[in-house]
Amino acid sequence: MAPRSGRLHHTEIWVRDLAASRATLGWLFQELGYTPGDSWKDGTSYVGAHDYIVLESGPDVLEEPHRRKVPGVNHLAFATGSRSRVDELTSQALSRGFALLFAQAHPHAGGPAHYASYLEDPAGFEIELVADAPGADGTGSDPAS
C-alpha cells in the first residue's frame, strides 16, 4: 500500500452560489472522473480516486468576488489525458459559461511543450486542464494530435 502521508486529502472551495457552481465546476469535476458524494444544505462533495473536492456556500462565505490574483490559491490543475480530451472539455466548458483565459496563446499558454486550457468559471475561479506530454504513453507522440 502506498503511503498516505503528503498526498492531498481534499480541497474545499467556498462559493457564493452553490447551484451555479454545481452546474459549472461540479459538472467539470464529474467529467474529470469525480463522482457526486455527500450533499448537505450548503455544500456538496465530488469524490476522486484518492481525494475529494467540496463546493460549499453558507453564512461564513463573504459576498466578495473570488480574486485569483491575490495571495492564496490561484487555480487547480487537472490531468485530462489526451490533447483531444482537453479540446473536448474546453469546448463543452465554454458552452457552460466558462471563459478561456490567455486565449491568444491557447493551447500553449504554459509554454510550447505544455498543452492545456486555462478556464475561468463565471465566479472567477480558474481551472487548468492539462494534456499528457507527448510520449507519456511510451509511443513518442500524443495519439490525439
N, C-alpha and C positions, 0 to 999 in steps of 0.2 A: 504494500500500500504506500502511495506517495505521501510524503509529509505534508501536513496541512499548514504548518507554520509559514507565514509570509504570503499565502495565497489570499487573494481578495475574497472576502466572505459575502459582502453585499454592498450595494450602492443605493443611497436614498436621495431621491430628487424631490425637492419641495416645489410644488406648482400652485399657481393661483386657481386655475380652472381644471379640476380633476377630469371632468368629462372631455374637455378639449384635448387634454394631454393623453388620455386613453386612446382617443381617435388618431393621434399623430404618433407620439412616442410609443404608446402601448402597441399600436399596430406594427411599428417598425421592430420593436423588440420581438414580437411574435414571428415576424418574417425572418428574423435572425436566429430563430430556433428556441426562444424562450417560450414557456407555456404559462398561461394565467395561473396564478397561485391564489393565496388568500385575498379577499376583498373585505373592506370594512367601510364605515360611513365616509371617512375622509381619506381613504387610500386603497391601493391595490398593489399586488406584487406579481412579478414575472420571474419564473424560475428557470435558470440555465443548468448546464451540466455540473458546474462547480460553484456557482454563486447565484444570487438573485438581485433583482432591481426593484425598488419600491418607488412608486409615484404617490406622493402624499400632499394633501391640502388640509386646511383646517385653520383654527383660530390663531395659531402661532406663526402662520405664513404672512409675511408683510405684503402690503399692496404694491410694493416697489417692483419695477420690471427687472427681469433677470439681466445681468450685465456680465457677459463672458470675459470682458477685458479687464475687470477689476481683479485684484489678488484673490486667489481661490481656484477652484476647478474651472478650467477653460472649456474642456469638452471631453466626451467619451469617444473612444475609437474602437470599432468592431471589425474583426476579420470577416470577410464575406466569401472567401474562396476565389472564384474566377473574376476576371475583369467583366465578363458579361453579366455576372450577378451584381457587381457594383452598378453597372449601367441600368440594369432592370430595376433594382431597388431605387436608384436615383430618379428614374422616370416616374415610378409609382409614388415616391415621396413628394415630388414636385406637384403631382396632381392632388395630393392630400394637404397642400398648404405649406410645405417646407420651401425654403428658399435655398438656392445654390450659392454658396459663398465662393469667392475667388474664381468666379466664372471665366475670367479672361485667361486663367492658367489651367482650367479644368481639362482633363483629369490628372494633371501633373503638378498641381499647386504645391505639393510636398517635395518636388524635385523630379527630374527626368525618369528615375527608376521607380518612383512611387506612384502607383495608380490608385487614386482614391477620389471620393466625393466628400466635400465638406458641406454639410447641410445644417440649416438653422430652422428650428420649428417656429411656429407663429409666436411663441412666448420668448424667443431669443436664445433657446438652449441649443448648443452645437453638438452634432453627431458626425463623426468621420467614419466612412465606410471604406475599408482598405482591402484591395485585392492581394492575393498571394503574389510574391515576387516571381517573375518568370523563372522557370526551372525549379520552383519549390516542390513540384511533384516529381522531380527527377528526370523529366523529359527534355529539359533545356529550353522550354518555352511554355507560355501560358496557352493551354488548349483553346481558350475562348478568344484569343486575339486574332 
